[in-house]
């Protein structure tokens, strides 16, 4: 307490007069202008974009960037100049003197702090806040003429910047080296009756002469690309329009250059027609989850889902068990919520169908990557072809290419806002965000984790289906036999009969080998069918065995502690459980090849009830309702054995349960099995997503599965093979042919006539 009093006393005690010195003030050198304008900006294109952003903040609806007096190839000539003119709200003379002329003006920053971040006219979110963007003119020229007229003002203000007498670093004036301070650089200005903005016109025009840097046609094309990507990604890459239209024209010696991509329609067509996935979504910090739609319904994946936590990118960020545990407990990310849209393409060789890309189309896509927009305005340089802000190339280069899409495969953008993402701040040089610190690193990690999840799961499943379709198509078409026949015909017609005979011998040998392999395949199908069935039955059998073991333990214990009557009761229970096990094993034995050879006329409904009983626990667990409908004047029968019907039903129940549990909402999961003896068929229908029209021709082919890594691709194939051996069929019903709206399979158990 005493020390506190002493300190307070010292603070109030006046300093010794003899120790008072003249206060120091900060007096910057004029070369600060070079640092603010020229050295902070990477190139002249970025400087022009900064001036265009100023026009955007001024509520302009149109900006003209005019190049005048250039050579034919757009290189600099003696009288070359660049003019940037907008129709924004303009500036008064007081605004010019108090704001435009003062570096690091806090006006916009203070308004944002007060929640006044919208422009007064169009309600745009103000982009600038550092008060130095205007010094981009120093990157472009040594002589600048600024003319501005505020909306409704009687006069326009003119300001002349003539820095030609100084060297580029403001260390020499008129060739003489001397100290030049910022307050010694005088700027001329005046007010006059409107000459440039006449009538009701208003806005700002900046005319720049004695130009710096290097210009040519290539630089102008790149500027047009930058301008096209500056705002409104929605209308640029899709056919929708944004409400706030901000028009930018680039005019070179009277000729307007196309700001929009010359092949924009081609790009739009590629995005709309050939993207494997078109994903819209957002990251929600509350709950740490990605909510998205990739074209087949709304989905959500938690950042702490095992499928995400198992990704390489997650393990790299959280390498130790303790770090992973702490990450799983993290409730929010400082980068804030953000939305995104990604279009994913397949660049693999040898694919067929709608997603096949020509080399020209691949080259077209490579010019675009993932852009970043803040409040609808692009943050440079993210999205440039040479930029790798998401560290995709770096991650793929470490030997983890299979975990990530390449930059070429993705076109899209991420949207952030000043209000929603305050920790994601622009660098002073406007070249991206401040990348040091947690917020930006979290931001990049989250985007990378989501894209890696899409690559490892939905895209991997798509690739598996593509491979299976290609293999199935080859098998269905009898490619080898057809090619041999075509070769023999060609040799015969060209007079090479000896070679044609050799091809005939090859055909015969091929058919013999094919016959042997077909027999082996049938045996393999039988064994595979047994294996799949045992896999399902073994779970229930093991549960029963566990119960039997527990009962046996209790018998042993009660033999010492309880009466003889209790032991008898326990023994009866053990006998009952073991009887259930034996019945289960008999069902499994009916699937064996030797049992399948013994055909008999059997009723289908009891077999159906038995399989439904096996699946009842799984159906109840996943809220799947089951209904049975029996039609006809007599029971539905089949001349076969239990094993064949069981195998077919096991596969149908298994597939329906998978798709209903993974895709259908819990209140809309239903299976309906119809037994129709008059039609001689069983119809198995569900309320799931149904079978994709592109997959339908291949679902009965071996090793084709829409489940991706989780599917074996043998179930329906084996079911059809078994039925066909007994003269029966299984087919996919037409979409929409039943009330449930999902997949519907017709098992016809009446032999085809003739």
N, C-alpha and C positions, 0 to 999 in steps of 0.2 A: 504493500500500500504506500509506504514512504517513497519507494522508487518511482511509483506512478506520479506522486506529487512533484517529485523533483523533475521528472521529465516534462510534466505539464508546465512547470515553472520555466524551464529552459526554452520551451517553445514560445512562451510569451515574452521572454527577455529580449530587448532590442539588441542588435549586433553592435559591436564596438565600432565607432565611427572610423577609427583608423584602419580597420580591416575591410571597409567597403570598397569594391572595385567596380569599374564600369561594366554593366551587364553585357554579355556576349549575345550576338544574334546570328542566325543562320543566313548566310548570303551565298546562294548557289551560283556556280559558274554557268555561263550560257550553254556550255556543252551538255547541261542537263536536258536541253531540248532534244539533242541528238539521242540521248539515252531513252527518253520518253517516246520519241517518234521513230527514229530509224533503227536503233539497235534492238529494241524490244520486238520488232516485227520481222518475221522470217523473210518475207518477200513483198514485192509491190502489189501482188494480187490480194494478199491478206490486208494490206493497207487500204486498198479500195473497198474491200468488204467491210472494214471498220467504218468507213465513211458512209457506206450504204446502211449499216446498222444504225448510225446516227439518224439517218432519214427515217428509218423504221420507227425509232423512238419519237420522232417528230410527227408521227401520225400521217406520214406521206402515203398516198395511194400509188404514186408512181415516182420512179427514179430513173433518170437518163444518165448513163455513163458514156461520154462522147470523146472519142479520140480524133483529133483534128491535126492536119499538117504532117501526117506520117508518110513514109515511103510505101511503095506498093506492097511490100512484104511485111508491113507494119513495124518496120524498124524506125528508130528515131531519126528525124531530120532537124534542121536548124530551128525551124519554127514550130515544132511539135508541142501540142498542149493537150491536157486532159481536163474535161469539165464534168463535174458531178452536180446535177441539178435535181431538186425534188420539189414537190408541191405540199410540203409539210406546213406546220403552223408558223414556221419562221421565228426570227428573234427580233426583239426590240434592241435599240442601242444600249439600254441598260443591261440587258441580258448578255450582249456581246462584251461589254466592259467588265461586268461583275462575274460572269460565268465562263464564257468561251475563252477569255484571255487569261484565266487563272488556272494553272495546272492543278490536278487533283481536286477539282471543285466537288464539294460534298453534297451538292443539291439533290441529285438523284438518290444517293445513298441514304440521306436523311429522310427523304420521302418514303423510301422502302421500309425504313425502320418504323415509320409511323403507319405502315400498312397502305401507303399510297403508291403502290407499284404499277398501277394501270395508267395508261395515257388518257388524257381527258376526252379525246374525240372517239377513237375506235376501241378504246378499252384494251389496248395491247399491254402485255407485261413488258415493262421497260427493261431493256437488255443491259445498258451501260450503268455503271455506278462509280467507276474509279476516277472519272473526270480527266482521262488522258487520251481517249480514243481519237479526239480531234487532231492530235499531234501526229497522226498517221500521214498527214500531208507532208511532213518533213522527210518521210521515206520516199516520197514521190517526186518532189520538186523543190527548187530553191526560191521560186517566185510564186506567190499565191495571192489571188484576188478573191476575197469573200464578199458576196453580195447577199443580203437577206432582208426580207420584209415580213413582219409579223402580220397575222390575220387581222384585218381591220385597221392596220396602221396607215397613216397618211404618208410616211416617209420610208425609204429603204436605207439600210446602213451598209456602208462599203468599208472594207478593211484591206489594206495592202501589206503583205508580208514580203519584204525583199531581202532575202538572205544571200543574194549572189555575191555580196562583197565579203562575206565570211567564207572560210573554208568549211568542209563538212563537219569538223569537230569543234568549231567555234574557238579555235586557238589562234587564228590569224584574221585580221581585218584589212582588206585591200592589199594583201600580200605581206603585211607586217605582223610579226608575232607579238602578241600582248595579252595581258589578262583581260578577259571579257566576262563580266558578270551579267547575270540574267536581267537585272534591273537596268542595265545599260543598253539593252536591245530595245530600241524604240520602234513602235508600230504606228503607221499613219492610218487614220480613219476619218470618216465623214458621214453626214446624213444628207440626203438629196431627195428631190422628187423622183418617184419611181421611173426608171428607165428600162430596167430588166423585167421587173414584176409589175406590169402595167394593169390598169383597170382594177379588177377584183382579185388579181393573182397575188399569191403569197408563197413563201417557201425560202429555200436557201440554195445558192449556187456557189460552187468552189471551182475557180479556174486556176489550173496549175501549169506553169511554164518553166523553162530551163530544167527539164525533167532529168531525173536520176534513173539508175538501173538499166535493165535490158528488156526491150520489148520486141516481139515478133509475132507472127501468126499463131505459133504454137502457144505462146503465153496468153493470147487473146482467147483461144479455144479453151484453155484451162480456166481462165476467168469466167467464161460462159458456163462451164461446168460447175464452178464454185457458186456462181449466182443461182443456177438452177437448183442446187441443193441447199440454198440458204434457208428457205422457208417452205412450209406446207408440203411435207412428205406425202400426205394423204392424197392430194390431187395429182402429185407428180407420179406416183407409182400405182395408183388405182384410178378408176374413172369417177370417183366422187370428188366433190369440190369443198374446199374450206370456205367459211363465210367471209373471212378477212382476206381479201385479195390484195396482194402487194406486188405490183408489176415493176419489173426491172428490165430496162432496155439497154443493150450495148450497141452503140452506133460508131462505125469507123468511117470517117470522111464521108458522111452522109448515107452510108449503107448499113442497114440494121443487120446485125448478126443474130442468128438463132440462139437465144438463151436456152430454150428447152432442148433437150437431147435430140439430135437429128434422128435417132432411132428409138425414140421414146415409146412409140406404139409397139415396136418389136419387143422392147423390154416389158411393157405391160402384158403383152400376150404370153411371154415366157413365164411371168409371175403367175398369171391367172390359169395357164394351161399346163405348165410343166413342173410346177413345184410339187414335190412329194407331200410336203406339209405346209400349210399356211396357218401359222400359229399367232393368235392374238392372246394377250394375257397381261398380268401384272403381278408384281411381288408385293405382298401385304406384310408389313412389319409386325403388326399385331397378329401373332400366331405363326409368324415366320413361315409363310406358305406361298407357293406359286399357284395362282388361279389362272387357268388357260383353256383355250378351245382350239384344237387342231383340225377342226372340220367334222368331228363326229360326236359332239356334245361337250358340255362343260366338265372340266376335271380340276382336281386340286391335288398337289403333291407337297407334303410338308418338307421343309428343309431337313428335318430329322427323321424322315422316312428311311428305312434301311437301304432302299434302292439308291438314295442320294448319299447316305453316309458310307456306302460301299464304294463310291466313286474314287478314282485316283486323285482327283483334284481336291476332294474333301480330306483325304489322308495326307496329302501334301501340306495343306493348310494347318491341319491338326495332327501332327505326326505321333504324339504320345497318347497313351490311354487317358491320362489326366486332362490333357488339352481337349480330347474328344468329349470327355465327360462334361467339362466346363462349357464347351460349345453347345452341347445338347441342352444345357440349362439356360442358355442365353435367350432373353425374352425379346430383344429388339436389336436392330442394326442402325447405327448412326447415320448411314447414308440416306435413310428414308424410303418410302414407298416409290415405286416407279412402274410404268407400263411399258410394254414392248410389242413388237410385231416382227416375226421372223418368217422368211420363205426359204425352205430347205430344198436343195436340188441334189440329184444323184449324178455324180460325175464318173461313175464306174463304167468300165468298158463292157461291151457285150450284153447290156440290158436291152430289153425289147419293150414295145408298147408306148404308152403316152408319155412316159418320163424320159425317153431316149433323147439325148441332146447331141446336136451336131457340133463339130469343132468351132464353127463360127458362133453358135449360140453360147458355148462355153466361154469363148473369148469375150463375148458381150457381157456376160454375167461377171466376169473377173474385174470389170471396171467399177464394180460397186461392192461395198461391204456393209458392215453394221454401222449406221450413222447414230450420232447422239444429238438430240434436240432438247433445248431448254425453252419451255414455254413456246414451242413452235418454231424456234429459230435455231439453226444449226450451230453446234459447238465444234469449231475446227481444232485439229485436222481429222478428228475421228470419222472414219468412213472413207477417207482417201485410199486409193488402191494400194499405196505403199505403207499404209499405217496399220499397226498391229496392236491397237490399244487394249484388246482383250487378251493379249499374250497367247493367242492361238498358235501362231507359228512357233513360238518359243516352246510351248508345251508339247506340240507334235514333234519338235526337233529333239526332245529328250528321250525319244523312243516310245512315246505314248500316243502315236498317231491314231491308233484305233479307238482312243477314248474321246476324240474331238473331231468335229467337222473341220475341214479345211476352210480358210477364209473365202476361197472361191465358191464354196457350196452354199453360202449364206448371203442373202440380201435382207436387210431389215433396218429397224431403227429402235432406239430406246428413248423414251420421253421422261424427262425430269422437269421440275419446276423450281423457281426461286423459293416459293413458300414451302413446298413439300420436301425440298432437299437443300436446306440452308448450309449444310456442311460440305456440299459439293460446290466448291467455289472456283471461279475462273482464275487462271493465272493472269498476272499483270500484262503479259505479252499477248493475251487472248488466244494463245496456242494451247487449247485444252484446259483441263481442270488441274488444280493443285494436286499432284499425285502423291505427295508425302502425307502421311497421317492415315488414320484408320478408315475414314469414311470412303475415300476413293478405292482403297484396297478391298474393302468389304463389297463395294459396288461391283467391281470387276469380278471378284470371286463369285458373287451371287449369279451374275449373268453367265459366267463360265460353268458354274455348277448346273444351272438349268439346261444349257445347251448340251452339256456332257450327258445329262440324264436322257434328253431326247435322243442323242446319238446311241447310247448304250441300250435303250429299251425300245421305244416306238420305232426308231429308224432301223434298229437291228432286226426287229420283227418284220418290217417291210422288206429288208434285204433277204431274209430267210424265205419269205414268200416268193420273191422274185426268182431266187435260185431254184426253189421247188417247182415253180411254174415252168421254168426253162427245161428242167429235167423231165417233168411230166409231159410237156409238149413233145419233146424228142421221143419219149417212149410211146406216146399215143400215135404219133405219126409214122412209126415204123421206119425211121430215117435210114437205118443201115440197109434194110431190104430194098427200099426204093432207090437208094443210090447205087446199089449193086445192079439192080435191074436196068437203070438208066445207062450205066457204064457198059453193060452187055449189049444193049441195043445200039449204043454209039459205036462200039467196036465192030458189031456185025454189019452195020450200014456202011462203015468205012472199009470193009473188006478184010478186017483182021479177025477172021473166024477162029484162028488158033487161040488168040488171046480171049475171045468171047467164050470159048470152051473152058478155059482156065477159070474165068469168072463164074461160069456155071458150077464148076466144081467147088469154088469158094462158097457160092450160095448154098449148095447142098450141105457142106460142112458146117456152115453157119446155122442152118436150120436144125441140124442134129444137135449141135451144142446148145442151141436155144431151147430145144425140147428138154434136154437134160437139166438145164438151169431152171426151166419152168417147174419141173418136178421138185427140184431142190427148194425152189421158192415157195411152193405149196407146203412143203414140210416146215419150212421156216415160218410161214404164216400160222400154221397150227401151233408151233411152239411159242411164237410171239403172242398168239391169242391166249394161250395158257398163262404165259408170263404176266400179261396185262390183267387177267382175271385174278390170278393169285395175288397180285399186288393189291387189288381192292379187297379181296376176302381176307388176306392175312392180317389186316388191321383189326377186324372184328374178332378173328380167331385169337389173336394175341391178347385182346381185352378179356376174352373168356378164359384163356389160360391163366391170366393174371388173377382173375377171380378164383379159379380153381386152386391156385397156389395159396391164396390167402385163406381159403376154407381149410385146406390141408394143414396149414399152420395152426388154425384155431382148434382143429381136431386134436392135434398133438398136445396143445396146451390144456384143452378141456379134459383130456384123458387123465390128467393129473389133478385137475382142480374141480371138475364138475361131475355130475351124476351120469350114469350110463344113458339115460334118456336124452340128454343134451348131445352126447356123442352120436347117437342114432340120428338125431335131427340134422346134425352137421354132415353126417355121411350121406343122408338122402339128398342134401343140397349139392354135395360134391358129385353124386351120380347124375343129378339133373344137368349140372354144368357140363360134365364130360359128355353127356348125351348130345347137348347142343354142339359141342365141338365136333363130334362124329358126324352130325348132320351137315355141318358146314364143310367138312372134308369130303363128304359124298357129293356135295354140290361142286366142289372143285374138281373131283374126279370125273364128273360128267363132262368136263371140258377137255379131258385128255383125248388124244387121237383115237385110241382103241375104243373108247366109249362112243365117239362120234360115228363110228361105222355102223352101230346098231340103231337102225331107224325104226320108228314106230309112229303111230298116229297119236299126237299129244295135244292137249288143250293148251292154248297160249296164255289164257288169263291167269292160271295158277303160277306159271313161270314169271309173268309180269309182276304179280303180287309179291313173289319171293324177292325179285331184284329191287322192287320199290322198298321192301322192308330193309334190305341192305343199305339203301341210300337214305332212308328216312331220317337218320340222325344228321347227315350232311345237309339235307334239304331244310330241316328245321333250324339248323345252326345259321343258315344264310337266308332265312325268311322266304323260302321258296315254297309256294303252295302247290299241291299235287291233286289233280282230278282225273278220274277215269270215266269214260263213256263207253257203254256196251250197246251195240246195235245188231240187228239181224235176228232171224228166227231160231238160230242154234248157236252154240259156242263156236268161236273161231278156232280152227285146228290147223295143224301142219304135220306133214309126214316127214319127220326129221328126228332129232334128238334134243334133249334139254340143253346140251352144251351150245348148239348153234344159236338157238333163240336167246339163251342167256348172254352169249357173247355180243350179239347185236344190241340187246337192250342195255347191257353194261356200257357199251360205247355211247349210246344215245343219251343215257342218264348222265354220264360223265361229261360229255360235251355241253349239254344244256346247263348243268350245274356250274361249270366253269364260266360260260359266257354270261349267265344271269348274275352270278356273284361279282364278276369283274366289271360289268358294263351297265346293268339295269339298276334303277333305284329300288330300294328295299320294298317299297309299297307296290311295285309292279313286277314281281317275279313269279311266274306261273308256268307250270307244265300241264299239258292236257294230252292224254293218250286215249285214242279212240280205237276200239275193237269192232270191226264191221264184218260179220261172217258172211253176209249177203254179197259184199264186194270182195270178200276174201283178202282183206288187208288190214294192217295196223298202221295208224297215223300217229306219229310222235311230234308234237308241236310245243313250242315255248314262246315266251314273250320277250326274248332277247333281241339283239341287234340284227339277227338274220345273217345270211351269207352274202358277202360282197359279190356283186355281179361279175367282177373280174376274177374272183376266186372260184365261182361256181363250177366251171368246167374241170377243175383240178382236185376237188375235195375228196374224190374217191381214188386218187392216184397215190401210190406209195410215197411216204416221207413228205407229203404235203400237209402243212398245218398252219392255220391262221393264228395259232397261239405263240408263234415265234419260238424262243428258247424253251418254253414250257410244254410244247407239243412234240409228239414223236412222229405224227403223220402216218400212223399205221392203223388206227382204230377203224375208220370208215372203209379203208381199203380192205382190211381183213373181213369186216362184216359183209361187204359185197361179195368177196370171193367165196366165203362160206355159203351164203345164200344161193349164189349161182350154181354151185355144185349140186344143190338140191332142187334146182329148177325154179328158184325164187329170185326176187329182185328187191333192191332198195334204191330209191331215187329221191332227189330233192324236189319238193313241190314248188310250184310257181310262187313268186313273192306275192304276198297279200291274199293267198288262197284260203287263209283261215283267220279267225277272229283275233288270235293273240298277236299276230303281226310279226313274229320273229321267224326262226327257222322251222321248217316243217318237213319231215321225212315220211315217205310212204313205203312201207314194207309189204310187198305183195306176196301173199302166201298161197295163191292159187296158181297152178302151173299154166304157163302160156299155151294156148291152143295152137296146133299146127306147127 
